[in-house]
Amino acid sequence: MIRHNQRFRNQLDDHLIHLHKNLFISHSDPLYHEKVIRYLDAHSPEAHYNLGQKFQTKGNWQRARFHYAEVLKTYPSPFYSAANRAIHDLDQRHASHVASLEQAFPTRKKPLLPPFMKMLLAVLLIINVVLVLLFAGSPSIPRLVSHLKVWGVGSEVTYETVDKPFMLYISPDAPHAEIEQALHKQAVTLAKDMPKANIIIYGIVTSDPADKGKTMLLSNEDVIQQAIVVATYHPETDASVHIRFLNGEFKEHQPLSAFGANLVRTALETYRKDMGHVPAQIDELMRDYPANYLSFIPTEAISGSNQVVADYDGYGGWIYNPAAGDMAHMFYPNIAEMTEISYAPVHIVVNKAEHEVKLVSGNLLLWQKPIGLGAGGSTPEGDYRVVDRVLQPMGKTTQSYGTAGLGLGAIALHGTYDESSIGNDKSFGCIRLTNADMESLFPFVPKGAEVRILSTSSSTLIHSTIVNVMNQAPSLIPSNMPKHVESSEGVVFHWLG
């Protein structure tokens, strides 16, 4: 990176992170995580977890437990489970430590109070009653006592904080420096009228020249979803205005990343059913036919990478943890912003009434195309599984099943050279697509994916609020495709055709 007013690039800049205005920090800084919390994100799960590890190593269990507890305030996060386990381990160690101390130094039962102690307590009780009567009487007496007495007790003061949210309309082409300056100035101005409040300002982009620069009290929380930056300022506890820019592309790409994760998870689930265990390496899903559970590892849409690593580092791509107990934690995006993605298997829904096929995961629709069906209603209804993923499948002739096929047993979804059959009932029972459509569908259907063939569109597999991501499907395909062979040399298929 090149900083403002810097004419030439410095090789050290590649190892620096811009935290706040003119503050840059290196990963090698021993106080890196403390500075991330102070200047960048006070609730960073990664920073708090690493500080917890640091203090636990030093033997400071109280500070370590505090940072682990801060991690648990952000759910979900890649560090949530690890922090939870760490707290559990610390509590167990503390309990065993106390138990060992009690065993080494057993507590002796205190003897009953002797008579003179009982008398002393009675005298003190009488004195307390007299003092209460005095304080309840003339107001001058308690004031005099308070004035003369030097109290040996400290004090803890808690201030109740009230959040005051506002919106600041900003221009879509405004540079970050200008936005920072406007937010800082507005936060300080508002705090003068509300010194005890926690000022929160959401930066909302507007194209209306009349609204640019206006600040209004937030009346509708739905507007928060449109914010690209947020500033917070609580002058009673912190002299700094904290400004955080949000990822504007995150919401756009999140559904596509969810589909990519579930594409791989569906293949993993099938592999586990077939082999009795998940693969040690994710590449084992991409073997030559018939072990071609996947055609590729999809690109993670937010980071633009399909690299797979074992441990979270936030640098994009995916994380594969074969030791995880469930699919949601076995394969997921390697980015900080992504919330936990629930496992929704990729599946196909065939609607015979509409001559249409859909590729779905949860409420995400990735693919939808017209199809041809069997003559005289010969295409059966019911639930099937993809047992064969084949390019250039061989039948009685080289052109029997088009350029690609998804075998379901006796029938298949396959391509055809007879495009006039699409939208009609001309096959012997199979589901036909044009060769071009079949080739585009094929790589997004993992082995073992469920195929439900219905007479109508009513199905529990079709969500009521479908999110259409069809136009973004090509971005899931990586630039470097695997080299495994997905054709079936010498195998002849006998699908109904």
C-alpha positions as CSV (number, residue, x, y, z in Angstrom):
1,M,0.0,0.0,0.0
2,I,1.0,3.6,-0.5
3,R,0.1,6.1,2.2
4,H,-1.3,9.5,1.6
5,N,1.4,12.0,0.6
6,Q,3.9,9.1,0.1
7,R,5.5,9.3,-3.3
8,F,7.4,6.1,-3.4
9,R,6.5,2.6,-2.1
10,N,8.2,1.2,1.0
11,Q,8.7,-2.6,1.1
12,L,7.8,-2.5,4.8
13,D,4.3,-1.2,4.0
14,D,3.2,-4.6,2.8
15,H,3.5,-5.9,6.4
16,L,1.5,-3.0,7.9
17,I,-2.2,-2.8,8.7
18,H,-4.0,0.6,8.7
19,L,-5.8,0.7,12.1
20,H,-6.9,4.4,12.4
21,K,-6.1,7.5,10.5
22,N,-2.3,7.8,10.6
23,L,-1.8,4.7,12.8
24,F,-0.3,1.6,11.2
25,I,0.7,-1.6,12.9
26,S,2.6,-4.7,12.0
27,H,1.6,-8.3,12.8
28,S,5.0,-8.7,14.5
29,D,4.2,-6.0,17.1
30,P,4.0,-7.7,20.5
31,L,1.1,-5.4,21.3
32,Y,-0.7,-6.1,18.0
33,H,-3.9,-7.6,19.5
34,E,-4.1,-5.0,22.2
35,K,-3.9,-2.2,19.5
36,V,-6.5,-4.0,17.3
37,I,-9.0,-3.9,20.3
38,R,-8.1,-0.3,21.2
39,Y,-8.1,1.3,17.8
40,L,-9.9,-1.0,15.3
41,D,-12.5,-3.3,16.8
42,A,-13.1,-3.5,20.6
43,H,-15.0,-6.7,20.1
44,S,-12.7,-8.5,17.8
45,P,-13.0,-12.3,18.6
46,E,-9.6,-13.1,17.1
47,A,-7.8,-10.4,19.1
48,H,-9.5,-11.3,22.4
49,Y,-8.9,-15.0,21.9
50,N,-5.2,-14.5,21.2
51,L,-4.9,-12.3,24.3
52,G,-6.7,-15.0,26.3
53,Q,-4.0,-17.5,25.1
54,K,-1.3,-15.0,26.0
55,F,-2.5,-14.5,29.6
56,Q,-3.2,-18.2,30.1
57,T,0.4,-19.0,29.1
58,K,1.6,-16.4,31.6
59,G,-0.6,-18.0,34.3
60,N,-2.9,-15.0,34.7
61,W,-6.1,-17.0,34.6
62,Q,-8.3,-14.1,35.6
63,R,-7.2,-11.9,32.6
64,A,-7.3,-14.9,30.3
65,R,-10.9,-15.8,31.3
66,F,-12.0,-12.1,30.8
67,H,-10.7,-12.1,27.2
68,Y,-12.3,-15.6,26.5
69,A,-15.6,-14.2,27.8
70,E,-15.3,-11.3,25.4
71,V,-15.0,-13.7,22.5
72,L,-18.3,-15.3,23.5
73,K,-20.1,-12.0,23.1
74,T,-19.7,-12.3,19.3
75,Y,-21.7,-15.2,18.0
76,P,-21.1,-16.9,15.7
77,S,-17.3,-16.6,15.1
78,P,-14.5,-19.0,14.3
79,F,-13.2,-18.6,17.8
80,Y,-16.4,-19.1,19.7
81,S,-16.1,-22.8,20.4
82,A,-12.4,-22.6,21.2
83,A,-13.0,-19.8,23.7
84,N,-15.9,-21.7,25.3
85,R,-13.6,-24.8,25.7
86,A,-10.8,-22.6,27.2
87,I,-13.2,-21.1,29.8
88,H,-14.4,-24.6,30.7
89,D,-10.8,-25.8,31.1
90,L,-9.9,-22.8,33.2
91,D,-12.9,-23.3,35.5
92,Q,-12.0,-26.9,35.9
93,R,-8.4,-26.1,36.8
94,H,-9.5,-23.5,39.2
95,A,-11.9,-25.9,40.9
96,S,-9.3,-28.6,41.2
97,H,-6.8,-26.0,42.6
98,V,-9.3,-24.9,45.3
99,A,-10.1,-28.5,46.1
100,S,-6.4,-29.4,46.5
101,L,-5.9,-26.3,48.8
102,E,-8.8,-27.4,51.0
103,Q,-7.5,-30.9,51.2
104,A,-4.0,-29.6,52.2
105,F,-5.3,-27.1,54.6
106,P,-8.7,-28.3,55.9
107,T,-11.0,-25.7,57.5
108,R,-11.5,-26.1,61.2
109,K,-14.9,-25.6,62.6
110,K,-15.0,-22.4,64.6
111,P,-16.0,-22.9,68.3
112,L,-19.2,-21.3,69.6
113,L,-18.9,-17.7,70.8
114,P,-17.8,-17.3,74.4
115,P,-20.2,-15.4,76.8
116,F,-18.1,-12.2,76.7
117,M,-18.4,-12.0,72.9
118,K,-22.2,-12.4,73.1
119,M,-22.3,-9.5,75.5
120,L,-20.1,-7.4,73.2
121,L,-22.4,-8.1,70.3
122,A,-25.4,-7.0,72.4
123,V,-23.7,-3.7,73.3
124,L,-22.8,-3.1,69.6
125,L,-26.4,-3.8,68.7
126,I,-27.7,-1.2,71.2
127,I,-25.2,1.4,69.9
128,N,-26.4,0.8,66.3
129,V,-30.0,1.3,67.3
130,V,-29.1,4.6,69.0
131,L,-27.2,5.7,65.9
132,V,-30.2,4.9,63.7
133,L,-32.5,6.9,65.9
134,L,-30.0,9.8,65.8
135,F,-29.8,9.7,62.0
136,A,-33.5,9.5,61.7
137,G,-33.9,12.5,63.9
138,S,-32.4,16.0,63.4
139,P,-30.8,16.3,60.0
140,S,-27.9,18.2,61.5
141,I,-26.7,15.2,63.4
142,P,-26.0,12.9,60.4
143,R,-24.4,15.8,58.5
144,L,-22.0,16.4,61.5
145,V,-21.1,12.8,61.8
146,S,-20.4,12.5,58.1
147,H,-18.3,15.6,58.2
148,L,-16.1,14.5,61.1
149,K,-15.8,10.8,60.2
150,V,-13.0,9.7,57.8
151,W,-14.7,6.7,56.0
152,G,-12.4,3.9,55.2
153,V,-14.4,2.5,52.3
154,G,-13.8,3.0,48.6
155,S,-16.4,3.8,46.0
156,E,-17.4,2.4,42.6
157,V,-19.4,4.7,40.3
158,T,-21.5,3.3,37.5
159,Y,-22.9,5.7,34.9
160,E,-26.1,4.7,33.0
161,T,-25.5,5.2,29.3
162,V,-28.2,6.1,26.8
163,D,-27.6,5.3,23.1
164,K,-28.5,8.2,20.8
165,P,-28.5,6.9,17.1
166,F,-28.4,9.2,14.2
167,M,-28.1,9.0,10.4
168,L,-25.6,11.1,8.3
169,Y,-26.3,11.2,4.6
170,I,-23.1,11.0,2.5
171,S,-22.3,11.2,-1.2
172,P,-21.6,7.9,-2.9
173,D,-18.3,9.2,-4.4
174,A,-17.1,10.8,-1.1
175,P,-13.5,9.7,-0.2
176,H,-12.9,8.0,3.1
177,A,-11.0,10.9,4.5
178,E,-13.9,13.3,3.9
179,I,-16.4,10.8,5.4
180,E,-14.2,10.4,8.5
181,Q,-13.9,14.2,8.9
182,A,-17.7,14.7,8.6
183,L,-18.5,11.9,11.1
184,H,-15.9,13.2,13.6
185,K,-17.2,16.7,13.4
186,Q,-20.8,15.7,13.7
187,A,-20.2,13.4,16.7
188,V,-18.4,16.1,18.6
189,T,-21.1,18.6,17.9
190,L,-23.9,16.3,19.0
191,A,-22.0,15.4,22.2
192,K,-21.9,19.0,23.3
193,D,-25.7,18.9,23.6
194,M,-25.8,15.4,25.0
195,P,-22.6,14.9,27.0
196,K,-23.7,11.8,28.9
197,A,-25.1,10.0,25.8
198,N,-23.4,7.4,23.6
199,I,-23.5,9.0,20.2
200,I,-23.9,6.6,17.3
201,I,-23.9,7.9,13.7
202,Y,-24.7,5.6,10.7
203,G,-23.4,6.8,7.4
204,I,-26.0,6.2,4.7
205,V,-25.3,6.8,1.0
206,T,-27.7,9.0,-0.9
207,S,-27.8,10.3,-4.5
208,D,-30.1,13.2,-3.6
209,P,-28.1,16.4,-3.5
210,A,-30.6,17.9,-1.1
211,D,-29.9,15.2,1.6
212,K,-26.1,15.1,1.4
213,G,-24.5,16.2,4.7
214,K,-27.8,16.1,6.6
215,T,-27.9,14.5,10.1
216,M,-31.2,13.1,11.4
217,L,-32.3,11.1,14.4
218,L,-32.6,7.4,13.5
219,S,-36.3,6.5,13.6
220,N,-36.3,3.3,11.6
221,E,-33.8,0.6,12.5
222,D,-34.1,-1.0,9.1
223,V,-32.0,1.8,7.7
224,I,-29.0,0.5,9.7
225,Q,-28.8,-2.3,7.1
226,Q,-27.9,0.3,4.5
227,A,-25.0,1.8,6.4
228,I,-21.5,1.7,5.0
229,V,-19.8,3.2,8.0
230,V,-20.6,3.8,11.7
231,A,-19.1,6.2,14.2
232,T,-19.5,5.9,18.0
233,Y,-18.6,8.6,20.6
234,H,-19.1,8.5,24.4
235,P,-17.2,11.5,25.8
236,E,-17.6,10.5,29.5
237,T,-15.6,7.3,29.0
238,D,-13.5,7.8,25.9
239,A,-12.1,10.9,24.3
240,S,-11.9,9.3,20.8
241,V,-14.5,9.1,18.1
242,H,-14.4,5.5,16.8
243,I,-15.2,5.1,13.1
244,R,-15.6,1.7,11.4
245,F,-16.2,1.2,7.7
246,L,-18.4,-1.7,6.8
247,N,-18.0,-4.2,4.0
248,G,-20.5,-2.9,1.4
249,E,-20.2,-6.0,-0.8
250,F,-20.7,-8.5,2.0
251,K,-24.5,-8.8,1.8
252,E,-24.4,-9.1,-1.9
253,H,-22.0,-12.1,-1.9
254,Q,-23.0,-13.8,1.3
255,P,-25.8,-16.0,-0.3
256,L,-23.4,-17.1,-3.0
257,S,-20.7,-18.1,-0.4
258,A,-23.4,-20.0,1.5
259,F,-24.3,-22.0,-1.7
260,G,-20.6,-22.7,-2.3
261,A,-20.1,-24.0,1.2
262,N,-23.2,-26.3,1.0
263,L,-22.1,-27.6,-2.4
264,V,-18.9,-29.0,-0.8
265,R,-20.8,-30.1,2.4
266,T,-23.2,-32.1,0.3
267,A,-20.4,-34.0,-1.3
268,L,-18.7,-34.5,2.0
269,E,-21.9,-36.0,3.5
270,T,-22.1,-38.4,0.6
271,Y,-18.5,-39.4,0.9
272,R,-19.0,-40.1,4.6
273,K,-22.0,-42.3,3.9
274,D,-20.0,-44.2,1.2
275,M,-16.7,-44.6,3.1
276,G,-17.7,-44.4,6.7
277,H,-15.6,-41.3,7.3
278,V,-14.8,-38.0,5.7
279,P,-11.7,-37.5,3.6
280,A,-8.5,-36.4,5.2
281,Q,-7.9,-33.9,2.4
282,I,-10.6,-32.0,0.6
283,D,-9.0,-32.9,-2.8
284,E,-10.1,-36.5,-2.3
285,L,-13.6,-35.4,-3.4
286,M,-12.2,-34.7,-6.9
287,R,-11.0,-38.1,-8.2
288,D,-11.5,-39.7,-11.6
289,Y,-14.9,-41.2,-12.3
290,P,-16.7,-42.8,-10.5
291,A,-15.2,-41.1,-7.4
292,N,-15.8,-37.7,-8.8
293,Y,-17.9,-36.4,-5.9
294,L,-17.2,-32.8,-7.0
295,S,-16.1,-31.1,-10.2
296,F,-14.2,-28.3,-8.3
297,I,-13.9,-26.5,-5.0
298,P,-16.0,-23.3,-5.6
299,T,-14.6,-19.8,-5.2
300,E,-15.6,-18.2,-2.0
301,A,-17.5,-15.2,-3.3
302,I,-16.5,-12.5,-0.7
303,S,-12.7,-13.1,-0.8
304,G,-12.5,-14.4,-4.4
305,S,-10.4,-17.3,-3.4
306,N,-11.0,-21.1,-3.3
307,Q,-7.9,-21.9,-1.3
308,V,-8.6,-24.4,1.5
309,V,-6.7,-24.2,4.8
310,A,-6.9,-26.1,8.1
311,D,-7.0,-23.2,10.5
312,Y,-8.7,-19.8,10.5
313,D,-6.6,-16.8,9.5
314,G,-9.2,-14.6,7.9
315,Y,-7.4,-14.4,4.6
316,G,-10.2,-15.8,2.4
317,G,-11.0,-19.1,0.8
318,W,-12.3,-21.9,2.9
319,I,-11.6,-23.8,6.1
320,Y,-11.8,-27.6,6.2
321,N,-11.7,-29.3,9.6
322,P,-12.4,-33.1,9.2
323,A,-12.5,-33.5,13.0
324,A,-15.6,-31.3,13.4
325,G,-18.7,-33.0,14.5
326,D,-21.1,-31.4,12.1
327,M,-21.0,-30.0,8.5
328,A,-21.5,-26.4,9.5
329,H,-18.2,-26.5,11.4
330,M,-16.4,-28.9,9.0
331,F,-16.4,-26.6,5.9
332,Y,-17.0,-22.9,6.0
333,P,-15.6,-19.5,4.7
334,N,-12.2,-18.3,6.0
335,I,-13.4,-14.7,6.5
336,A,-14.1,-12.7,9.6
337,E,-17.4,-11.0,8.4
338,M,-19.2,-14.2,7.6
339,T,-21.8,-15.4,10.1
340,E,-22.2,-19.2,10.7
341,I,-23.8,-20.9,7.6
342,S,-26.3,-23.6,8.4
343,Y,-26.1,-26.8,6.4
344,A,-28.7,-26.9,3.6
345,P,-27.9,-29.8,1.2
346,V,-27.8,-28.9,-2.5
347,H,-30.7,-30.7,-4.3
348,I,-32.6,-30.8,-7.5
349,V,-36.4,-30.3,-7.8
350,V,-38.1,-31.4,-11.1
351,N,-41.6,-30.0,-11.7
352,K,-43.3,-32.1,-14.3
353,A,-46.3,-29.8,-14.6
354,E,-44.1,-26.9,-15.6
355,H,-41.4,-28.9,-17.5
356,E,-38.8,-27.2,-15.3
357,V,-35.8,-28.2,-13.2
358,K,-34.3,-26.1,-10.3
359,L,-31.1,-26.4,-8.3
360,V,-31.7,-25.3,-4.7
361,S,-29.9,-25.1,-1.4
362,G,-32.2,-23.9,1.5
363,N,-33.8,-20.8,0.2
364,L,-31.1,-20.2,-2.5
365,L,-31.9,-20.8,-6.2
366,L,-28.8,-21.2,-8.3
367,W,-30.1,-22.7,-11.5
368,Q,-33.5,-23.1,-13.3
369,K,-34.0,-24.5,-16.9
370,P,-36.7,-26.0,-19.1
371,I,-36.7,-29.8,-19.6
372,G,-38.2,-32.6,-21.7
373,L,-39.9,-35.6,-20.0
374,G,-41.0,-39.1,-20.8
375,A,-43.8,-39.8,-23.3
376,G,-47.1,-40.9,-21.8
377,G,-46.1,-39.8,-18.3
378,S,-43.3,-42.4,-18.2
379,T,-41.0,-40.2,-16.1
380,P,-41.6,-41.5,-12.6
381,E,-42.2,-39.3,-9.5
382,G,-40.4,-39.7,-6.2
383,D,-37.1,-39.1,-4.5
384,Y,-33.8,-40.2,-6.0
385,R,-30.0,-39.7,-5.5
386,V,-27.3,-38.8,-8.0
387,V,-25.3,-42.0,-8.2
388,D,-23.3,-41.2,-11.4
389,R,-21.8,-38.0,-12.6
390,V,-20.6,-38.5,-16.1
391,L,-19.3,-36.4,-19.0
392,Q,-19.8,-37.9,-22.5
393,P,-21.8,-40.9,-21.2
394,M,-22.0,-43.8,-23.6
395,G,-25.3,-45.6,-24.4
396,K,-26.3,-47.7,-27.4
397,T,-24.9,-44.9,-29.5
398,T,-22.4,-42.1,-28.8
399,Q,-25.2,-39.6,-28.8
400,S,-27.8,-41.4,-26.7
401,Y,-27.4,-39.2,-23.6
402,G,-25.9,-36.0,-24.9
403,T,-22.7,-34.5,-23.5
404,A,-23.3,-35.0,-19.8
405,G,-25.5,-37.0,-17.5
406,L,-26.5,-37.4,-13.8
407,G,-27.5,-41.0,-13.3
408,L,-30.3,-41.7,-10.8
409,G,-30.4,-45.5,-11.4
410,A,-32.8,-46.5,-14.1
411,I,-33.3,-42.9,-15.2
412,A,-31.1,-39.9,-15.5
413,L,-30.9,-36.2,-16.2
414,H,-28.9,-36.0,-19.3
415,G,-28.3,-33.8,-22.4
416,T,-29.8,-34.3,-25.8
417,Y,-29.1,-33.4,-29.4
418,D,-32.9,-33.3,-30.1
419,E,-33.6,-29.8,-28.7
420,S,-37.2,-30.0,-30.0
421,S,-37.9,-32.5,-27.2
422,I,-37.4,-29.8,-24.6
423,G,-40.7,-28.7,-23.2
424,N,-42.4,-31.8,-24.6
425,D,-42.9,-35.5,-23.5
426,K,-40.8,-37.4,-26.1
427,S,-38.2,-39.4,-24.0
428,F,-38.6,-43.0,-22.7
429,G,-38.6,-41.8,-19.1
430,C,-35.4,-39.8,-18.6
431,I,-35.3,-36.0,-18.0
432,R,-33.7,-34.2,-20.9
433,L,-31.9,-30.9,-21.1
434,T,-30.2,-29.2,-24.0
435,N,-26.5,-30.1,-24.0
436,A,-25.5,-26.6,-23.2
437,D,-27.9,-26.5,-20.2
438,M,-26.7,-29.9,-19.0
439,E,-23.1,-28.9,-19.2
440,S,-23.7,-25.8,-17.1
441,L,-25.8,-27.7,-14.5
442,F,-23.4,-30.7,-14.2
443,P,-20.5,-29.1,-12.2
444,F,-22.9,-27.7,-9.5
445,V,-24.5,-31.0,-8.7
446,P,-22.4,-33.1,-6.2
447,K,-22.6,-36.9,-6.1
448,G,-25.3,-38.0,-3.7
449,A,-27.5,-34.9,-4.2
450,E,-31.2,-35.5,-3.8
451,V,-33.4,-35.3,-6.8
452,R,-37.1,-35.0,-6.2
453,I,-39.5,-35.4,-9.2
454,L,-42.9,-33.9,-8.6
455,S,-46.1,-33.6,-10.5
456,T,-46.5,-30.0,-9.3
457,S,-44.3,-27.4,-7.8
458,S,-45.5,-27.9,-4.2
459,S,-42.6,-29.3,-2.2
460,T,-41.0,-28.8,1.2
461,L,-37.7,-28.6,-0.7
462,I,-38.7,-25.3,-2.3
463,H,-38.6,-22.5,0.3
464,S,-41.3,-19.9,0.4
465,T,-38.8,-17.0,0.2
466,I,-36.4,-18.0,-2.6
467,V,-33.3,-15.8,-3.0
468,N,-32.3,-15.9,-6.7
469,V,-28.5,-16.1,-7.3
470,M,-28.6,-17.5,-10.8
471,N,-26.9,-14.6,-12.4
472,Q,-23.9,-15.0,-10.0
473,A,-23.4,-18.7,-10.5
474,P,-20.4,-18.4,-12.9
475,S,-18.4,-16.6,-10.2
476,L,-18.3,-19.8,-8.2
477,I,-16.2,-21.5,-10.9
478,P,-12.5,-21.2,-10.1
479,S,-10.0,-20.0,-12.8
480,N,-7.9,-23.1,-12.3
481,M,-10.0,-26.3,-12.7
482,P,-8.8,-29.7,-11.3
483,K,-7.4,-32.2,-13.8
484,H,-9.5,-35.3,-12.8
485,V,-11.3,-37.3,-15.5
486,E,-15.1,-37.2,-15.2
487,S,-15.9,-39.3,-18.3
488,S,-16.4,-43.0,-18.2
489,E,-14.0,-44.9,-20.5
490,G,-15.6,-48.2,-21.6
491,V,-18.7,-47.9,-19.4
492,V,-22.0,-48.3,-21.2
493,F,-25.1,-46.9,-19.5
494,H,-28.6,-48.3,-19.9
495,W,-30.8,-45.4,-18.8
496,L,-34.3,-45.3,-20.2
497,G,-33.3,-42.5,-22.5
